[in-house]
C-alpha cells in the first residue's frame, strides 16, 4: 500500500534535512582554510624577538658595576660587559671605576699589554695621578719593566698621599710602597755598577721601613723576608767602606 511505501521512503527525511545541509555547506565555504601541516613543517620559523641592545654611551647602573666587580677580580668579565665598560668615556664620572675593572680583569688573566693599556688610560686622568692605590700599581709596573727611577717617583708620590687610601688597603699598599722603594733603590744601585752608595743606603732605608711596618701587624714572615734583604745589603755596604 502507498502508506506503507511512504513510511519506508527516505526522501521526506532527506527533504526535511536539506536546509541544514545547505547551511553546513555555506559554513564550510566561508570557513578559513586549515593550515597545511606538511607545508608548515618546512617553512622557517619567524625570527625570535631579541631584547633591545644597550645604546652606545648608555649609562651603566651602579648595580651592574657591583655585579661586574666580582667577575673582574676573578678574571671572568664577559666580552659584552667588557665592551660596555670600555665604552665609558674619559670625561664620565664612572670612567675610573669602569677602567679599573677592565684593568683588574686583564691582570687576573695575565694579559699584560691590555693591563698596561688600561693603566695608562687610568693615569691620564689628572686626579688619578694622586690616587695612591693606582700609583702603587703604576710603580709596580715600572719595577717590572726595570724603570727604577720612574718606579721610585711613583712610589714616593703614593707614600705622600697614603691617607687617601681606603682603610682596608692601608696595610698592604703601604707595605708595597716600601718594598717598591727599596727595590727601586737597589735597581738604581746596581745600575750604577755599585758606585752610587746613596742608592744603597736608600735601599736599606726602604727595607727598614717595610720591616717596621709589617712588624706592627705581627707579620713575622714578611719581617723575616725584609731581614734577609737587609743582611745582604748591609754586607754590600761594608764592602764599600
PAZA-297275 format. One record per residue (C-alpha): y, z, x; residue in one letter. Coordinates in steps of 0.25 Angstrom, whole numbers, always signed. Each point is the difference from the previous one (the first is absolute). Layout:
BEGIN
[r [Y; Z; X]; a]
...
REM end
This chain:
BEGIN
[r [+0; +0; +0]; x]
[r [+14; -2; +4]; x]
[r [+4; +14; +0]; x]
[r [-12; +3; +10]; x]
[r [+5; -12; +9]; x]
[r [+14; +5; +1]; x]
[r [-5; +14; +3]; x]
[r [-7; -6; +13]; x]
[r [+12; -10; +3]; x]
[r [+7; +6; +12]; x]
[r [+12; -9; -3]; x]
[r [+8; +9; -8]; x]
[r [-1; +11; +10]; x]
[r [+5; -11; +11]; x]
[r [+11; -4; -9]; x]
[r [+4; +15; -2]; x]
[r [+0; +2; +15]; x]
[r [+8; -13; +4]; x]
[r [+14; +6; -1]; x]
[r [-4; +11; +10]; x]
[r [-7; -10; +10]; x]
[r [+13; -8; -1]; x]
[r [+8; +12; +4]; x]
[r [-9; +3; +11]; x]
[r [+1; -14; +6]; x]
[r [+15; +1; -1]; x]
[r [+0; +13; +8]; x]
[r [-9; -6; +10]; x]
[r [+9; -12; +2]; x]
[r [+13; +9; +1]; x]
[r [-7; +10; +10]; x]
[r [+4; +0; +15]; x]
[r [-11; -6; +8]; x]
[r [-9; +10; +7]; x]
[r [+1; -1; +15]; x]
[r [-11; -7; +8]; x]
[r [-7; +11; +8]; x]
[r [-5; -11; +10]; x]
[r [+14; -5; +2]; x]
[r [+6; +14; +2]; x]
[r [-10; +3; +10]; x]
[r [+4; -10; +10]; x]
[r [+15; +1; -2]; x]
[r [+8; +8; +10]; x]
[r [+4; +14; -5]; x]
[r [+15; +2; -1]; x]
[r [+7; +5; +12]; x]
[r [+1; +15; +1]; x]
[r [+13; +7; -2]; x]
[r [+5; +6; +13]; x]
[r [+9; +11; +1]; x]
[r [+14; -3; +4]; x]
[r [+2; +1; +15]; x]
[r [+11; +9; +5]; x]
[r [+13; -8; +2]; x]
[r [+4; -2; +15]; x]
[r [+9; +11; +4]; x]
[r [-5; +9; -12]; x]
[r [+3; +15; +2]; x]
[r [-13; +7; +5]; x]
[r [-1; +13; -8]; x]
[r [-1; +13; +8]; x]
[r [-14; +3; -7]; x]
[r [-5; -13; +6]; x]
[r [+5; +4; +14]; x]
[r [-7; +13; -2]; x]
[r [-13; -7; -3]; x]
[r [+1; -9; +12]; x]
[r [+3; +11; +9]; x]
[r [-14; +5; +1]; x]
[r [-5; -14; +1]; x]
[r [+10; -3; +12]; x]
[r [-5; +12; +7]; x]
[r [-14; -4; -1]; x]
[r [+3; -15; +4]; x]
[r [-4; -5; -14]; x]
[r [+12; -6; -6]; x]
[r [-4; -12; -8]; x]
[r [+7; -14; +3]; x]
[r [+7; +1; -13]; x]
[r [+6; +13; +3]; x]
[r [+4; -3; +14]; x]
[r [+7; -13; -5]; x]
[r [+8; +8; -10]; x]
[r [+4; +10; +11]; x]
[r [+3; -11; +9]; x]
[r [+10; -6; -10]; x]
[r [+9; +13; +0]; x]
[r [+13; -5; +6]; x]
[r [+6; +8; +11]; x]
[r [+12; +4; -8]; x]
[r [-9; +6; -11]; x]
[r [+0; +15; +0]; x]
[r [-16; -1; +0]; x]
[r [+0; -8; +12]; x]
[r [-3; +11; +10]; x]
[r [-12; +6; -8]; x]
[r [-6; -14; -3]; x]
[r [+1; -5; +14]; x]
[r [-6; +14; +5]; x]
[r [-12; -2; -9]; x]
[r [-2; -14; +6]; x]
[r [+1; +6; +14]; x]
[r [-10; +11; -3]; x]
[r [-10; -10; -6]; x]
[r [+1; -9; +12]; x]
[r [-1; +11; +10]; x]
[r [-13; +5; -7]; x]
[r [-6; -14; +0]; x]
[r [+4; -1; +15]; x]
[r [+9; -12; -3]; x]
[r [+9; +2; +12]; x]
[r [+9; -12; -2]; x]
[r [+2; +3; -15]; x]
[r [+2; +14; +3]; x]
[r [+11; -3; +11]; x]
[r [+7; -10; -9]; x]
[r [+1; +11; -12]; x]
[r [+5; +10; +10]; x]
[r [+11; -10; +6]; x]
[r [+5; -2; -14]; x]
[r [+0; +15; -3]; x]
[r [+8; +3; +12]; x]
[r [+10; -12; -4]; x]
[r [+5; +9; -11]; x]
[r [+12; +8; +7]; x]
[r [-4; +14; -7]; x]
[r [-14; -2; +5]; x]
[r [+5; +0; +14]; x]
[r [+2; +15; -1]; x]
[r [-13; +3; -8]; x]
[r [-8; +9; +9]; x]
[r [-14; -4; -6]; x]
[r [+3; -15; +2]; x]
[r [+6; +2; +13]; x]
[r [-13; +7; +5]; x]
[r [-8; -12; -5]; x]
[r [+9; -9; +7]; x]
[r [+0; +8; +13]; x]
[r [-15; +1; +0]; x]
[r [-1; -15; -2]; x]
[r [+9; -2; +13]; x]
[r [-9; +9; +8]; x]
[r [-12; -9; -4]; x]
[r [+8; -12; +5]; x]
[r [+3; +8; +13]; x]
[r [+15; -1; -4]; x]
[r [+2; +14; +6]; x]
[r [+15; +0; +0]; x]
[r [+1; -4; -14]; x]
[r [-10; +10; -5]; x]
[r [+7; +11; +7]; x]
[r [+13; -4; -7]; x]
[r [-6; +0; -14]; x]
[r [-8; +13; +2]; x]
[r [+13; +7; +4]; x]
[r [+8; -5; -12]; x]
[r [-12; +4; -9]; x]
[r [+1; +14; +7]; x]
[r [+15; +1; -3]; x]
[r [-3; -2; -15]; x]
[r [-13; +7; -1]; x]
[r [+6; +9; -11]; x]
[r [+0; -12; -10]; x]
[r [-15; +0; +0]; x]
[r [-8; +5; -12]; x]
[r [-5; +14; +4]; x]
[r [-14; -5; -1]; x]
[r [+2; -10; +11]; x]
[r [+8; +9; +10]; x]
[r [-11; +6; +8]; x]
[r [-8; -13; +2]; x]
[r [+12; -9; +2]; x]
[r [+7; +10; +10]; x]
[r [-13; +0; +8]; x]
[r [+0; -15; +0]; x]
[r [+15; +0; +5]; x]
[r [-3; +9; +12]; x]
[r [-13; -8; +3]; x]
[r [+8; -13; +0]; x]
[r [+11; +5; +8]; x]
[r [-10; +6; +10]; x]
[r [-8; -13; +1]; x]
[r [+13; -9; +1]; x]
[r [+5; +8; +12]; x]
[r [-14; -1; +6]; x]
[r [+0; -15; -2]; x]
[r [+14; -1; +6]; x]
[r [-4; +8; +12]; x]
[r [-12; -9; +3]; x]
[r [+8; -12; -2]; x]
[r [+10; +5; +11]; x]
[r [-13; +1; +9]; x]
[r [+2; +15; +1]; x]
[r [+14; -1; +5]; x]
[r [+7; +6; -12]; x]
[r [-2; +15; +0]; x]
[r [+9; +2; -12]; x]
[r [-10; -8; -9]; x]
[r [-11; +9; +5]; x]
[r [+8; +13; -3]; x]
[r [+3; -6; -14]; x]
[r [-15; -2; -2]; x]
[r [-3; +14; +4]; x]
[r [+11; +5; -10]; x]
[r [-5; -9; -11]; x]
[r [-14; +6; +1]; x]
[r [+5; +14; +1]; x]
[r [+8; -2; -13]; x]
[r [-13; -5; -6]; x]
[r [-8; +11; +5]; x]
[r [+10; +11; -6]; x]
[r [+1; -7; -13]; x]
[r [-15; -1; -3]; x]
[r [-3; +14; +5]; x]
[r [+9; +5; -11]; x]
[r [-10; -5; -10]; x]
[r [-12; +5; +8]; x]
[r [-5; -14; +4]; x]
[r [-7; +4; +12]; x]
[r [-7; -14; +1]; x]
[r [+14; -7; +1]; x]
[r [+5; +10; +9]; x]
[r [-12; -2; +10]; x]
[r [+3; -15; +0]; x]
[r [+14; +3; +4]; x]
[r [-4; +9; +11]; x]
[r [-9; -11; +6]; x]
[r [+12; -9; +0]; x]
[r [+9; +10; +6]; x]
[r [-10; +4; +11]; x]
[r [-1; -15; +4]; x]
[r [+15; -2; +0]; x]
[r [+3; +13; +8]; x]
[r [-10; -4; +11]; x]
[r [+8; -13; +1]; x]
[r [+13; +7; +1]; x]
[r [-6; +9; +11]; x]
[r [-3; -12; +8]; x]
[r [+14; -6; -1]; x]
[r [+6; +13; +6]; x]
REM end
